[in-house]
């Protein structure tokens, strides 16, 4: 038995990642220790998206005050259009 065959045996025996690839086939990478996914599919520490939607809060577009302000502007524009139609 060669040295290489002895070294890859534990790798071949370890559980595989349970994720599906883009092609619909199972991922063939080994799962991280104590996890069911490989490092590329979320098995690594602190991998994946952050909890909650922090990106929406970065620019403030969907804060309550911004939504309220946009609704007020839409209402004002609607009144202006209605007034313009009446003037014609």
Secondary structure, DSSP 8 states (H G I E B T S, - for coil): --HHHHHHHHHHHS-B---B-TTSSB--SB--TTSSS-GGGT-STT-S--SS-HHHHHH-TTSHHHHHHHHHHHHHHHHHHHHHHHH-
